[in-house]
Amino acid sequence: MHQLNASTLEHAFLQLCETSDLMDSQQCSRQQGESKHSLESGQDESRPILSIGPGGTPEDIPKHAVDWKVRARHVLPKWRNISALMIKTLIRMKRMPGSLCFQFLLPVIQISLMCVCIGGDPKGVRVAVVNNETSSSGYSQLLLGFLDNSSIEQVPLSHADAFTGIYNGEYWGVLGFGQNFSSYMTRRALHPQVSKDVVDGGSVHVWLDLTNRQIALMLQKKVFQAFQEFVDYELDSKAYMVALPIKIEEPIYGSLNTDFTTFITPGAVLSITFYLAVGLTALSFVLERKEGLLDRCWVAGVSSLETMLAHLLSQLFVISVQILLMLLFVLLVFKIPNEGSLMLVVALIVLQGVTGIAFGLVISAAIDDEQSANQAALGVFYPNLVISGVIWPVECIPYPLRYLSLALPQTYASEALRCIMYRGWGLGHMMVWRGFAVTLGWNTFFLLLATIILKLRT
């Protein structure tokens, strides 16, 4: 302020800016004058600045070929850059311990909810019982005693009240016994030929509400089990006389008590691993581009491939912890059977996690804003879950959609994991190594696609 004779600091700053603009304009005018004088003197600016030598021409400049080792060093990823990027990503995770703990616990919570809430038998299902037998020692009362009371709540009613209740949605089914159920059933067992009325009177009549298929199937299963236990108890060695002409032998794989939870668990483990990995990386480049970290990496000389590998390896640590906790709960807490190699199970789940990371990198590299990235990640979740054979077998899907299902990254992988866990198969079986091969193919495709997109956009 004293030097410029200014009353305020803002006035001094204004004078400095005006002086700087004046000096820049004078320098620009001087450079334009020198350039004009150079052109008027006929100087050839295309002539090389360095001296070639007496009598030499530009063609005499020696040509130098670049060594292939130098080219390879520029193409191949540098582990120094990758480790620096990994440290940067891990530091970001360390600064958010709450989010990191939630990421570790989320797959455990999801798989626990699935095993607890899906596949079990319904409890407290109300069923109306219409028993026209008056004797307390009749076969009907004995058979009803073998029903699973934890799953079925029996409500004795008249015929009219029972059907009124099921029409009003109060009951899931009606069990009916004829007036001569015991005598007719004995006659069916002892006589080789009986009339149709005897067969009908000696049968248990079941009316079901099939709007909920799972409850209806459970009721059918419980009634058949109760009847089989009743026959075994009452007839003992003569039980074969009233047995159905179909005998279910011991299963080749699995057990007779296999439930829906056992079927869905392998596919659910792969789906949880895949989509949590997608969620980890779908916003990685979006946030780094928003914060300016990605531009700083490009200025520092980091390549697209190095960025991909760094994110892949750093996120691999997170999904490894998730897979470890999830398998501990699946195998030790919920007792899901595993007849095969645990190493193959872990390897396939980890590869599916890598596929999810690579797919998340594709989304993050192609999309700029967070909302669109979240919509892209969530948009592929439900269709892939439905047609990949995770919830329902692929054989139930119509043929046009089945071909699409077989092209998805989790269809063959889910089938391979079931074969490993429930059949004890190894890589010698096609259904197992095919799951690994398809997963590795998708990994390679997603990583290359993400690298190409990121390269084109930078």
Buried (B, 14 or more C-beta within 10 A) or exposed (E): EEEEEBEEEEEBEEBEEEEEEEEEEEEEEEEEEEEEEEEEEEEEEEEEEEEEEEEEEEEEEEEEEEEEEEEEEEEEBBEEBBEBBBEBBEEBBEEEEEEBEEBBEBBBEBBBEBBEEBBEBBEEBBBBBBBBBEEEEBBBBBBBEBBBEEBBBBBEBEEEBBBBBBEEEBBBBBBBBBBBBBBBBBBBBEEEEBEEEBEEBBBBEBBBBEEBEEBBEBBEEBBEEBBBBBBEEBBEEEBEEBEEEEEEEEEEEBEEEBEEBBBBBBBBBBBBBBBBBBBBBBBBBBBBBEEEBBEEBEEEEBBBBBBBBBBBBBBBEBBBEBBEBBBEBBBEEBEBBBEBBEEBBBBBBBBBBBBBBBBBBBBBBBBEEEEEBBEBBEEBBEEBBBBBBBBBEBEEBEEEEBEEBBEBBBBBBBBBBBBBBBBEBEBEEEBBBBBBEBBEEBBEBBBBBBBEBBBEEE
